[in-house]
Amino acid sequence: MAFALGALVLSASLAVITYELSRTYLLRQRESSLEQQTFVNARLIRNRLRAGEPDIAALLTSLSPQHRSEHALHLPQGWFGGSPAAGPESAPVALRSKLLAGHVQVQVFRAGDEPRLAVGVPLPEVDAAYIAVFRLLELDRTLRTLRNSLIVAALLTAALGALTGRWASRRLLRPLADVSSAAVSIANGDFDVRLDGGPDSDLASVTRSFNLMAAALQERIRRDARFASAVSHELRSPLTTLVASVEVLTARRHELPPRALSAVDLLAAEVRSFQSLVEDLLEISRLDAGVADVALQEVHLGEFMDHALPLSRIGPIDVEYGPGAADAMLAADKRRLERVVANLIDNAEQHGGGVTRVRLERRPGRARIAVEDNGPGVPADERDQIFERFVRGRTGGQRQAAAGVGLGLSLVAEHVRLHGGAVWVEDADGGGARFVVELPARP
């Protein structure tokens, strides 16, 4: 727009200046030529009147040029015209008054839509005054053609300026688009993206800085992932010992006094929570390191849910099937999909007052697994945050340690993303929250 406006202003200014200069020059040239012709005719009239020319009409008719001019002569007897249509009325009144006062007059005026030039010459030697009125149609057509040509040229120049501005802005903003695209890729987890500065030396510093930032970010994430993975691996050995010890104590709990029995139960609960945390951290470290393996296979959704739900720690759960949902076929990793279902059910039990319904639905090219709970629901401003790591909602700080540390739903989101699907939470029909997992389904 700036290029187009600038081109339009410059071309319009140039067009106006060109038109005015051309108009002034052409009009002066025509005025000078017609004035000379008028003075020649005035001398001829003066000589004829001195010689006693009796036929005034014939005298005016003989003047040139007749086809583009009108002639009128003022004598003591009054005004005489060269033709019935020509007379003193063809000239402005002010010009006639000044002419009869003895002054040479030149004036451009319009008669209707036609431009005309009137030239008046006093002839005091013979007590007369002569007026010639010339039509300027050719000059007017020339100026109109010039004006229209300049208008078209100004519009074409503005259009050319717009095209040039669009090309230049695209060329200038292309590096910003590349930076934006690279930033989006990094935000989506592709840390190998780098910018190519090309031959433009002005972008070299920006490209170099961006690539250094991306490399530093990638290295830091890898370092954090390696650290989490190393810590998790180191914790597995003592954790295995703790689990084995707790199992021995639990197996002989009938031999323990009541106070020791309470301590063993509390220890068992904490060890189970700790074991789940370590497993989640190991899984997240593999995801962050980009080494998570996805073993896709044909999965019959109805049979999968019949197999996955009995694995839940809360007992049998009935499943509702929407039209065509029981026969839906997925390309999925069974282990990860089982983890998704288990985490959603555990989340409903720990934070949502228990599972109220599990429903399968079918959409064109998609299949949905919905888990509804009996809780207060999730506020709209937290529905995206709860899928982030270590986020447990507004009341998370009031929950017991056994309620988890906020990794379950983040792992659900990661597993669903690996399958090319989506997960979200919405309000259930009867109150509570409804967690929906949508996955691509085979035809």
N, C-alpha and C positions, 0 to 999 in steps of 0.2 A: 504493500500500500504506500509506503514511503517513496519507493522508486516511482510508482505510477503517479503519485501526486506531484513529486518533483518534476518528472518529465512533462506532465500536463501543464504545470505552472510555467516552466521554461518555454515549452513549445507555444503555449497560448500567448505569453509575453512577446516572443519573437514574431508570432503571427500578427499580433496587433501592431507592433512597430513596423513590420514589413508592409502591412496593408496601409497604414497611415502615410508612410513615406511614399509608397507607390501612388496612392490616391492624390497626395499633394503634388507630386511631380507631374503625373499625367494631367491633372486639372490645370496646373500652371502652363504646361506645354500647350494644351488646347486653348486656354484663355489667350495666351500670347499669339497663337496662330489666328484665332478668330478676331482678336483686336486689330491685327494688321490688315485682315481682310475688310473689317469694318471701316478703317481709315481710308483704305483704297476706294471703297464704295462711296465714302463721304466726299472725297476729292472729286470723284466722277460726278456725283450729284451737284456739287458746288460749281463745277465747270459747265455742266449742262444748264443749270439755272442762270448762270451769267450769260450763256449764249442764248437765253430766251427759250428754253425747252418748254413747250406748252403742255405736252401729254405727260402728266405726273405718273399716272398708272403704268404707262408703257416704260417710263424711266425706271420705276421701282421693279417692274417685272424683269427688266434686263439685267438686274444685279444678280450676282452669284454668291453662294450657291442657293438656288431656289427650292430644291427638294428637301433641304434640311434647315431652312431659315425662313423667317418672316420679317418684312421690312415695313417701316412706317415713317412718314415724313411730315413734319409740322411746318406749315407756312402761315402767313398772316390770315389766310382764309380759313385755317383749321387743319385738322389731321387728315392725311391721305394714306391708304393702305395699298400694298402691292397686289392684294387679291381680296375678294369679298370676305374671306375668313381672317385676313390679316388686318390688324389695326393697332392703334395705340393701346387697346385693352390687353394685348398679349404681353405687355411689359408692366412691372409693378408701378403703382401710383407714386410711391416715393421717388423712384428713379425718374419718372416723367417730370415730377415737380422740380427736382434738382437739375435735370437736363435743361428745362426751359429757363432756369436761373443762370445758365451759361456754364455749367460744369460737366466735364466728361464723366460718364457713369459706367461702371462695370459691376454686374451683380449676377450671382448664381441663385436660382430659385427653382421651385417645383410647381408645375402646373398639373395637378392631380398626382399621378405616380411618375410623371415624366420630368427628369431634370432638364433645366434650360439655362442658357447664358444670355443675358441681355447686355448690349453695349450701346450706349448713347453718346452721340458726338454733336455738340452745338456747331452751327454754321452761321456765325454772326455776320459774315460778309454778305450773305444773301438773305439774312433775316429768317433763318430756318434752323431746324434741329432734326437729326436723323437717328432712328432707333433700329437696331438689328437684333432679332431674337433667334438664337441658334438652338436646335435640339441636340441633346447630349446622350442619345440612346446608345450609340456605340461605346462611348466611354462608360456609361452605366453598366452595360452588359460586360464589358471587360473587367470592371471593378467587382461585379457580382461573381464572375467566374474566379477571379483571384481570391475573393473572400471565401467562397466555398472550398476552393482548393486548399487554402490555409487551414480552414476548420478541419477538413478531412486529414490533413497532414498532422495537425495537433492531436487529433484522436488516435491516429495510427502511432504517433510517437508515444502517447500515454500507454497504449496497449503494449508497445514494444518495451517501454520502461517497466510495465508490470511483469512481463515475461522475464525480462532481465533480472528484476528484483526477486522473482520467485526462484529463478535458477541460482542466483547468488546466495539467497537466504538458505536454500536447501544445501548448497555446497558448504556454507559457513556453519550451519547447524547440524550437518551430518555427524561430526565428531561428538556433539552433545547427545545425539540419538544413540551413537555407539556406546558412549559412557552409560547412558540410561539403560540400554539393553544389557550391558555387562553387569551393572549394579543389580538389575532384576535377576539375572542368572546366579550371581553370588548369593543374593537373598534366598533363592530357591535351593541353594546347596551345591551349586556347581562352582567350586573354588578354583578350578583350572582355567577359568576364563581370563584372557588377557587382551589388552588393546594393542592394535597395530597402528602406530602413528603415521606410517607411510612416509612420503617424501616431504611432508610439510614440517619444516623446522620449527615453526611457531607452536606446533602441538607436541613437540618432542618432550618438553618438560612436563606437560599435563599427563601425557601417556606414561612417561617414566614414573611419575609420582603415583598414578593410579595403579600401575602394575606392581610397584613396590608395596603399596598398601594392601593389594590383594594377596601378594605373596606372604607378607607379614601376617595377615589375617589367617591365611591357610595354614601357615606353620604354627601359629598359636593354637588354632583349633586342633590340629593334629597332635600338638604337644599335650593339650588338655585331654584329648581322647586317649592318648597313650598313657597319660597319668591315671585317668579313671580306670582304664583297662588293667594297668599294672596293679593298682590298689585293689581292684575287685578280685584279680587273680590271687593276690597275696592273702586276701581275706578268706578265700575259699578253703584253704587248708585248716586254719583254726575254726572256721565255721563248720566244716565237716566233723571235726572233733567235738564241737559243741553239740551238733545235732545227734551224733552217736551217743554222747553222754546223756543228753536229755531223753533219748529213746530208752536207754538202760534204766534211768530213774523212773521214767513213766511206766516201764514194764514191771517195776517192783514198787509201784506206788502204794500197794496194799500193805507194804511193810513199814511205811513211813508214818510218823505221827501227824496229826492234823496241821500243825503250823508248818512243818516241812512240806506237807502235801500242797498247801497254798503257794509256797515258794516255788515248788516244782512246776505247778500249773502256770504261774506268772512267767517263769523262766522259759517254759515251752512256747508260750505265746510270743514272747519277745524274740526268741530264736527264730520262730517261723517268720515273723515280720522282718527280722534281719536277713534271713535267707532270701526272702522275696525281694528285698531292697538290693542285695548283691546281684541277684539274677537280672533285675531290671537295669542296674548300672552296667553290667556286662553287655546286655543287649543294646543299650544306648551307645556304649563305646564302639560297638561294631557298626552301628548305623552311622555314627559320626565319622568313623574311619573309612566308610564306603566299602566295607568288606562283608556287608550283610548279604547272605545268599538267599535267593528266593527260588524255591523249587516248585514251579507251577505244574499243576496237573488237573485233569478233569475232575470236578467236584459236583456231585448231585446235592443241591442245597437242602432238600428235605431230608435225605439220608444223613447228611453232615450234621444238621441240627439235632436229629435223633441220637447221634453219637456224641456230640459235643456237650449237650446239656446235662446228661448224667454225670459228666466229669466235674460239674460244679459242686462246691462244698456245701451248698444249701439244700441239696436234695432235688427230687424230680420237679421239672417245670413244664407246664403245658405250653404248646406252641400253637398260635393261630396262623392259618395259611390263607392269604388272599388268592384271588383267581390266578391260576397258573403259577403260583409261587413255589409250590411243592416240587414241580418238575423243572425248575430253573437250573441251568448248567453254568458253572463258573470255571474260569481258569485261575486257580488259587493255590496258595501254599497252605496246606491243611494245618500245619503247626502254628503258623502266624494267625490264621483265621480263628483257630481254637482259642488262641491267646486273646484275640479281640473280643470274642463272645464272653470268655471268662472274666476279663477285666470289666466289661460293661455290667455284668451281673454282680460282680463283687462291689463295684462302685455303687450300684443301686442298693445293695444290702447294707453297705457301710454308711452311706451318706444320704440315701433317698428313702429310708423307711421300708425297704424291701421291694422286690420285683412284683409288679401287679400284672404285667402282660408282656409276652414276647411274640411279635408278629412278623411274618414274612410277607413281603409284597413284591409284585412284579410290575415293572414299567418297561416301555419300549427300549430294548437294549440294556436295561439295568435291572438289578435286583436289590431289594432293601431288607435289612435286618433292623427291627425297631425294638428297643428295650425300654419299657415304661416302669416308673417307680411310684412310690406313694409319698414322696417327699414334698417339700414346699416349692419345688421347681428351681430353676436357675435364672437369676435376674438377666435382663437383656444385655446389660453392659458387661456381664461376665461370661457370656456364651462363647466368646472366642478365647478368652484368657484361660479357661479351665482346661484347654487342650495343650497349654504350655507346661513346661517342666517345673515341678515343685510348686505348682499352684493348686491350692485346695479350697479356694473360695473365701468368702468373708468370715466364715466360722471355722476355718481350718485351724487356726491357732488354738481353738477350744477343744479340738478332738484329741482323743488319746493316741498314743504312738501306734497302737495297733491299727488305727485307721489309715495308715500309709503316709507317704511323704509327698504325694502328688505326682507320681510317675505313671500311674496306670493309664489315665486318659491320654497322656502324651505318647505313650507307646501304642495305644489304639490308633491315634492319628498317624504315627509313623508307619505302622503296618498297613493301614488302609491306603496311605499314599504310595507305598511300594506296589500295591495292586492296581494303581490307577483309579482309585475311587475317592469318595469324600465322606466325611463324618461331620455331623452337626447335632445340636440339641435344640429342642423346641418344647412348647407346652403340650402336655398330654390332654386328651379330651376330657378326662375326668379329674384333672388336677395332677400335679406332679410334673416330672420332667420326662421327656421322650428323646432318647438318644437314637439317632438314625445313622446306620452305615449303608452307603450306597456303593455297589460294585458293578463293574461291567459284566453283563451276562451274554452268553453265547446265543445265537439265534436258535 
